[in-house]
Amino acid sequence: MKKRPFIGVTFKCCNVYSRIYLNEDGTAYTGICPRCYKKRVVVNVVEKGGTKERFFETE
């Protein structure tokens, strides 16, 4: 079984942590707040000069 790439996100709207996974195209990590389902997150993949961070917070 192949592991799916993910990043960790804290959704400030509900103060809850969740993983968001790389989409099928491999162009962005996408997810939604698992508690309220109102806050949607899209993080575009940047190849060069990006960050090595794996954990983020929403606004």
TORLO-412319 format. One record per atom (N, C-alpha, C): atom name; residue in one letter; z, x, y; residue number from 1. Coordinates in pm, 1 decimal. Example, Ala and Ser with C-alpha at 12.3 -4.5 7.8 and 13.67 -1.06 7.14 Angstrom:
+------+------+----------+----------+----------+-----+
: site : code :       c3 :       c1 :       c2 : pos :
+------+------+----------+----------+----------+-----+
:    N :    a :    780.0 :   1319.0 :   -569.0 :   1 :
:   CA :    a :    780.0 :   1230.0 :   -450.0 :   1 :
:    C :    a :    780.0 :   1320.0 :   -330.0 :   1 :
:    N :    s :    708.0 :   1285.0 :   -225.0 :   2 :
:   CA :    s :    714.0 :   1367.0 :   -106.0 :   2 :
:    C :    s :    787.0 :   1290.0 :      3.0 :   2 :
+------+------+----------+----------+----------+-----+
***
This chain:
+------+------+----------+----------+----------+-----+
: site : code :       c3 :       c1 :       c2 : pos :
+------+------+----------+----------+----------+-----+
:    N :    m :      0.0 :     84.0 :   -118.5 :   1 :
:   CA :    m :      0.0 :      0.0 :      0.0 :   1 :
:    C :    m :      0.0 :     88.6 :    125.0 :   1 :
:    N :    k :    -94.0 :     63.1 :    212.9 :   2 :
:   CA :    k :   -107.4 :    140.9 :    335.4 :   2 :
:    C :    k :    -11.1 :     86.2 :    441.4 :   2 :
:    N :    k :     60.4 :    177.8 :    508.7 :   3 :
:   CA :    k :    152.4 :    136.6 :    614.5 :   3 :
:    C :    k :     75.1 :     99.9 :    740.1 :   3 :
:    N :    r :    114.1 :     -9.7 :    804.7 :   4 :
:   CA :    r :     50.4 :    -51.6 :    929.6 :   4 :
:    C :    r :    118.9 :     17.3 :   1046.7 :   4 :
:    N :    p :     42.6 :     78.2 :   1137.8 :   5 :
:   CA :    p :    102.3 :    140.4 :   1256.6 :   5 :
:    C :    p :    169.4 :     34.7 :   1344.3 :   5 :
:    N :    f :    283.0 :     70.7 :   1402.8 :   6 :
:   CA :    f :    355.0 :    -21.3 :   1489.9 :   6 :
:    C :    f :    427.6 :     55.9 :   1599.4 :   6 :
:    N :    i :    467.8 :    -18.0 :   1703.3 :   7 :
:   CA :    i :    559.5 :     34.5 :   1804.3 :   7 :
:    C :    i :    673.8 :    -65.4 :   1817.5 :   7 :
:    N :    g :    787.4 :    -18.6 :   1862.8 :   8 :
:   CA :    g :    904.1 :   -104.8 :   1881.6 :   8 :
:    C :    g :    910.2 :   -154.3 :   2025.0 :   8 :
:    N :    v :    941.0 :   -282.7 :   2040.9 :   9 :
:   CA :    v :    947.1 :   -343.1 :   2173.8 :   9 :
:    C :    v :   1075.7 :   -425.3 :   2186.0 :   9 :
:    N :    t :   1146.7 :   -406.8 :   2297.5 :  10 :
:   CA :    t :   1257.7 :   -494.7 :   2330.2 :  10 :
:    C :    t :   1206.6 :   -597.0 :   2429.5 :  10 :
:    N :    f :   1211.6 :   -723.3 :   2391.3 :  11 :
:   CA :    f :   1168.3 :   -832.4 :   2478.2 :  11 :
:    C :    f :   1286.8 :   -871.5 :   2565.2 :  11 :
:    N :    k :   1278.0 :   -839.3 :   2695.2 :  12 :
:   CA :    k :   1387.9 :   -865.0 :   2787.5 :  12 :
:    C :    k :   1414.3 :  -1014.1 :   2807.6 :  12 :
:    N :    c :   1312.7 :  -1097.2 :   2786.3 :  13 :
:   CA :    c :   1329.1 :  -1241.2 :   2805.8 :  13 :
:    C :    c :   1441.0 :  -1296.5 :   2717.5 :  13 :
:    N :    c :   1456.5 :  -1242.0 :   2597.9 :  14 :
:   CA :    c :   1558.3 :  -1289.7 :   2503.6 :  14 :
:    C :    c :   1647.3 :  -1177.1 :   2451.2 :  14 :
:    N :    n :   1629.7 :  -1057.5 :   2507.0 :  15 :
:   CA :    n :   1706.1 :   -939.7 :   2466.0 :  15 :
:    C :    n :   1701.5 :   -920.5 :   2314.2 :  15 :
:    N :    v :   1579.8 :   -918.7 :   2261.5 :  16 :
:   CA :    v :   1560.4 :   -904.8 :   2117.8 :  16 :
:    C :    v :   1455.3 :   -796.9 :   2090.5 :  16 :
:    N :    y :   1477.7 :   -719.5 :   1984.8 :  17 :
:   CA :    y :   1386.5 :   -612.1 :   1944.7 :  17 :
:    C :    y :   1291.1 :   -663.3 :   1837.1 :  17 :
:    N :    s :   1167.9 :   -615.5 :   1842.3 :  18 :
:   CA :    s :   1070.9 :   -649.9 :   1739.0 :  18 :
:    C :    s :    967.8 :   -538.4 :   1729.0 :  18 :
:    N :    r :    904.1 :   -529.8 :   1616.0 :  19 :
:   CA :    r :    790.5 :   -439.7 :   1600.3 :  19 :
:    C :    r :    665.0 :   -516.7 :   1638.9 :  19 :
:    N :    i :    570.5 :   -447.9 :   1704.2 :  20 :
:   CA :    i :    438.5 :   -507.4 :   1724.7 :  20 :
:    C :    i :    337.6 :   -413.7 :   1660.2 :  20 :
:    N :    y :    241.6 :   -471.6 :   1594.1 :  21 :
:   CA :    y :    151.0 :   -396.3 :   1508.6 :  21 :
:    C :    y :     13.3 :   -378.9 :   1570.2 :  21 :
:    N :    l :    -53.8 :   -273.6 :   1526.6 :  22 :
:   CA :    l :   -189.6 :   -243.5 :   1569.9 :  22 :
:    C :    l :   -283.4 :   -353.5 :   1520.2 :  22 :
:    N :    n :   -370.7 :   -401.7 :   1609.1 :  23 :
:   CA :    n :   -463.1 :   -508.4 :   1570.1 :  23 :
:    C :    n :   -568.9 :   -454.2 :   1473.7 :  23 :
:    N :    e :   -648.0 :   -544.3 :   1417.5 :  24 :
:   CA :    e :   -748.1 :   -506.0 :   1317.5 :  24 :
:    C :    e :   -854.6 :   -412.0 :   1372.5 :  24 :
:    N :    d :   -885.3 :   -425.3 :   1502.5 :  25 :
:   CA :    d :   -986.1 :   -339.0 :   1565.4 :  25 :
:    C :    d :   -933.6 :   -198.4 :   1592.0 :  25 :
:    N :    g :   -801.1 :   -181.4 :   1590.9 :  26 :
:   CA :    g :   -740.8 :    -52.2 :   1621.0 :  26 :
:    C :    g :   -741.9 :    -19.0 :   1768.4 :  26 :
:    N :    t :   -755.8 :   -121.1 :   1854.1 :  27 :
:   CA :    t :   -766.5 :    -97.9 :   1998.2 :  27 :
:    C :    t :   -637.9 :   -125.4 :   2075.0 :  27 :
:    N :    a :   -544.6 :   -202.1 :   2016.8 :  28 :
:   CA :    a :   -422.9 :   -238.0 :   2089.5 :  28 :
:    C :    a :   -314.0 :   -283.7 :   1993.5 :  28 :
:    N :    y :   -190.7 :   -266.5 :   2038.1 :  29 :
:   CA :    y :    -75.9 :   -322.9 :   1967.6 :  29 :
:    C :    y :    -48.4 :   -458.0 :   2032.4 :  29 :
:    N :    t :    -36.1 :   -561.8 :   1952.1 :  30 :
:   CA :    t :    -16.0 :   -695.9 :   2007.5 :  30 :
:    C :    t :    101.9 :   -763.0 :   1940.3 :  30 :
:    N :    g :    173.3 :   -843.6 :   2018.3 :  31 :
:   CA :    g :    287.2 :   -915.9 :   1963.6 :  31 :
:    C :    g :    336.3 :  -1022.2 :   2059.7 :  31 :
:    N :    i :    436.1 :  -1096.5 :   2013.5 :  32 :
:   CA :    i :    494.5 :  -1205.0 :   2091.2 :  32 :
:    C :    i :    644.5 :  -1207.4 :   2064.2 :  32 :
:    N :    c :    721.7 :  -1251.2 :   2163.1 :  33 :
:   CA :    c :    866.4 :  -1257.7 :   2147.6 :  33 :
:    C :    c :    899.9 :  -1346.2 :   2026.6 :  33 :
:    N :    p :    976.7 :  -1292.3 :   1931.4 :  34 :
:   CA :    p :   1005.8 :  -1368.2 :   1810.1 :  34 :
:    C :    p :   1107.5 :  -1480.1 :   1830.7 :  34 :
:    N :    r :   1172.1 :  -1482.8 :   1945.9 :  35 :
:   CA :    r :   1272.3 :  -1585.8 :   1969.2 :  35 :
:    C :    r :   1217.9 :  -1704.1 :   2049.6 :  35 :
:    N :    c :   1155.9 :  -1677.2 :   2165.2 :  36 :
:   CA :    c :   1110.6 :  -1787.4 :   2251.6 :  36 :
:    C :    c :    960.4 :  -1814.1 :   2241.6 :  36 :
:    N :    y :    885.1 :  -1719.1 :   2187.6 :  37 :
:   CA :    y :    738.5 :  -1729.5 :   2172.5 :  37 :
:    C :    y :    665.6 :  -1748.5 :   2305.6 :  37 :
:    N :    k :    727.3 :  -1709.0 :   2415.5 :  38 :
:   CA :    k :    665.1 :  -1724.2 :   2547.8 :  38 :
:    C :    k :    607.8 :  -1592.8 :   2600.2 :  38 :
:    N :    k :    673.8 :  -1483.6 :   2571.8 :  39 :
:   CA :    k :    631.2 :  -1353.8 :   2623.3 :  39 :
:    C :    k :    536.1 :  -1288.0 :   2524.5 :  39 :
:    N :    r :    411.6 :  -1266.8 :   2567.3 :  40 :
:   CA :    r :    308.6 :  -1202.9 :   2486.0 :  40 :
:    C :    r :    289.4 :  -1059.9 :   2537.6 :  40 :
:    N :    v :    271.6 :   -965.2 :   2445.0 :  41 :
:   CA :    v :    257.0 :   -824.6 :   2481.1 :  41 :
:    C :    v :    129.1 :   -768.4 :   2419.8 :  41 :
:    N :    v :     53.9 :   -694.9 :   2501.5 :  42 :
:   CA :    v :    -62.9 :   -620.4 :   2454.3 :  42 :
:    C :    v :    -51.5 :   -479.0 :   2510.6 :  42 :
:    N :    v :    -48.8 :   -381.1 :   2422.9 :  43 :
:   CA :    v :    -40.6 :   -240.9 :   2463.8 :  43 :
:    C :    v :   -167.8 :   -173.0 :   2414.1 :  43 :
:    N :    n :   -254.7 :   -136.0 :   2505.4 :  44 :
:   CA :    n :   -381.2 :    -71.3 :   2468.7 :  44 :
:    C :    n :   -356.6 :     68.0 :   2413.8 :  44 :
:    N :    v :   -437.4 :    105.5 :   2317.8 :  45 :
:   CA :    v :   -428.0 :    237.6 :   2256.5 :  45 :
:    C :    v :   -499.0 :    337.6 :   2346.6 :  45 :
:    N :    v :   -431.9 :    448.2 :   2375.6 :  46 :
:   CA :    v :   -488.7 :    554.5 :   2457.6 :  46 :
:    C :    v :   -494.9 :    679.1 :   2370.3 :  46 :
:    N :    e :   -612.7 :    733.7 :   2354.7 :  47 :
:   CA :    e :   -631.6 :    848.8 :   2265.8 :  47 :
:    C :    e :   -579.8 :    979.5 :   2324.8 :  47 :
:    N :    k :   -625.8 :   1014.8 :   2445.9 :  48 :
:   CA :    k :   -589.8 :   1143.5 :   2503.9 :  48 :
:    C :    k :   -498.9 :   1123.4 :   2623.7 :  48 :
:    N :    g :   -398.6 :   1208.0 :   2635.8 :  49 :
:   CA :    g :   -311.0 :   1204.4 :   2751.7 :  49 :
:    C :    g :   -212.7 :   1088.2 :   2752.1 :  49 :
:    N :    g :   -197.3 :   1021.6 :   2639.9 :  50 :
:   CA :    g :   -105.4 :    907.9 :   2630.3 :  50 :
:    C :    g :     37.6 :    954.5 :   2611.1 :  50 :
:    N :    t :    120.3 :    865.7 :   2565.8 :  51 :
:   CA :    t :    260.5 :    897.6 :   2543.4 :  51 :
:    C :    t :    289.6 :    906.5 :   2394.6 :  51 :
:    N :    k :    392.1 :    980.1 :   2359.5 :  52 :
:   CA :    k :    435.4 :    988.3 :   2219.9 :  52 :
:    C :    k :    552.3 :    893.7 :   2193.9 :  52 :
:    N :    e :    591.3 :    819.3 :   2295.5 :  53 :
:   CA :    e :    701.2 :    724.4 :   2279.8 :  53 :
:    C :    e :    663.8 :    616.2 :   2180.1 :  53 :
:    N :    r :    761.3 :    567.1 :   2106.3 :  54 :
:   CA :    r :    737.7 :    462.3 :   2007.1 :  54 :
:    C :    r :    817.4 :    335.2 :   2037.5 :  54 :
:    N :    f :    903.2 :    339.1 :   2141.8 :  55 :
:   CA :    f :    986.2 :    224.5 :   2176.5 :  55 :
:    C :    f :    968.5 :    190.5 :   2324.5 :  55 :
:    N :    f :    953.5 :     60.2 :   2353.6 :  56 :
:   CA :    f :    924.7 :     14.9 :   2488.7 :  56 :
:    C :    f :   1004.4 :   -111.2 :   2519.6 :  56 :
:    N :    e :   1009.8 :   -148.2 :   2649.7 :  57 :
:   CA :    e :   1071.9 :   -272.6 :   2693.9 :  57 :
:    C :    e :    969.5 :   -352.8 :   2771.7 :  57 :
:    N :    t :    975.6 :   -486.0 :   2758.2 :  58 :
:   CA :    t :    888.4 :   -572.0 :   2836.9 :  58 :
:    C :    t :    953.1 :   -599.1 :   2971.1 :  58 :
:    N :    e :    878.7 :   -651.6 :   3063.3 :  59 :
:   CA :    e :    931.8 :   -692.2 :   3193.8 :  59 :
:    C :    e :    987.0 :   -830.7 :   3187.1 :  59 :
+------+------+----------+----------+----------+-----+
***
